[in-house]
Every structure is written in C-alpha cells, then in structure tokens.
Amino acid sequence: MSLVAQLEACKTKYYPEMHPSAVNYLAKLNDDQQYPAARCAMGDEICMYNKSASLGVKSMNQANSVARERTAVDVLNAMILHVKLEGARFKFYKQKAWSRDEILTTRGMDLMEEVFRDINLREYKLNVMNCNTFHRVTVN
C-alpha cells in the first residue's frame, strides 16, 4: 500500500467521526501542500532525501524549546521569570532616565510644547506651597 493510499484510507476512516470544523481545517490545504508523501507521489522523479513528517515536527519543536522551557515546567516559575525580566527592564530605563542632564527628552519637549501651545496663562492661577520634602502645586 502506498503512502498516498494510506492517507486516503485514514481520511475515509476518520473524517466521518471528526467535528466538521476539524475536517474543514484539514481539508483547507491540498494534500501535496501539507503531506510529504503526497508531494513525493506527484511524479517518479520527485523524492525527499532524509526527510519525513516527523523530522519536520521535531525541528519545529526544537525551535520553540526555549519558550516552552520557561512556561511548561511551572506557571509560578514562569511568572517569577517574567517579573524579574520586567524589573531588569525597569531598572535599565530608570538608570537611563536619571543619567540625563535634560529635564525632558526631545520627544517629551515636543509633546509639552504642543500641549501648551494654545493655552492662555492669564486664565489660570498657580499656587505653589513648599513642604518639607516636596512642593505642592495647585492650578485654578
């Protein structure tokens, strides 16, 4: 029995038992687009050297192993790792921000100027109160 005949036999046997959406999903692509056996059966001169469907699956699983190692073991460990990574990212950008001499970045200055461009300062009253460790500013 050829591999294509095996594919057809499996379809005939299992498709009637499957949910229609699953059958729809499997039938969306032609056999020669998704099964190596069907590609090899397209002609006598066509063959795949040292390849099989299981090798393709193994290579895809290898590609995602780093991500799976982080989450498949334990959700708690994955969350701890996530919090550590976010903490390191925050620390990096905090250090970058505090090491600047300017008050705002170029983009921040542009945004501030855009916001205050059409404001008439005479319409507002600013009250600054000096506290021990901070200033309290109210705008009316």
Secondary structure in CASP SS format (residue, H / E / C, confidence):
PFRMAT SS
TARGET T0000
AUTHOR 0000-0000-0000
METHOD secondary structure of the structure
MODEL  1
M C 1.00
S C 1.00
L H 1.00
V H 1.00
A H 1.00
Q H 1.00
L H 1.00
E H 1.00
A H 1.00
C H 1.00
K H 1.00
T H 1.00
K H 1.00
Y H 1.00
Y H 1.00
P H 1.00
E H 1.00
M C 1.00
H C 1.00
P H 1.00
S H 1.00
A H 1.00
V H 1.00
N H 1.00
Y H 1.00
L H 1.00
A H 1.00
K C 1.00
L C 1.00
N C 1.00
D H 1.00
D H 1.00
Q H 1.00
Q H 1.00
Y C 1.00
P H 1.00
A H 1.00
A H 1.00
R H 1.00
C H 1.00
A C 1.00
M C 1.00
G C 1.00
D C 1.00
E C 1.00
I C 1.00
C C 1.00
M C 1.00
Y C 1.00
N C 1.00
K C 1.00
S C 1.00
A H 1.00
S H 1.00
L H 1.00
G H 1.00
V H 1.00
K H 1.00
S H 1.00
M H 1.00
N H 1.00
Q H 1.00
A H 1.00
N C 1.00
S H 1.00
V H 1.00
A H 1.00
R H 1.00
E H 1.00
R H 1.00
T H 1.00
A H 1.00
V C 1.00
D C 1.00
V H 1.00
L H 1.00
N H 1.00
A H 1.00
M H 1.00
I H 1.00
L H 1.00
H H 1.00
V H 1.00
K H 1.00
L H 1.00
E H 1.00
G H 1.00
A H 1.00
R H 1.00
F H 1.00
K H 1.00
F H 1.00
Y H 1.00
K H 1.00
Q H 1.00
K H 1.00
A H 1.00
W H 1.00
S C 1.00
R C 1.00
D C 1.00
E C 1.00
I C 1.00
L C 1.00
T C 1.00
T H 1.00
R H 1.00
G H 1.00
M H 1.00
D H 1.00
L H 1.00
M H 1.00
E H 1.00
E H 1.00
V H 1.00
F H 1.00
R C 1.00
D C 1.00
I C 1.00
N C 1.00
L H 1.00
R H 1.00
E H 1.00
Y C 1.00
K C 1.00
L E 1.00
N E 1.00
V E 1.00
M E 1.00
N E 1.00
C C 1.00
N C 1.00
T C 1.00
F C 1.00
H E 1.00
R E 1.00
V E 1.00
T E 1.00
V E 1.00
N C 1.00
END
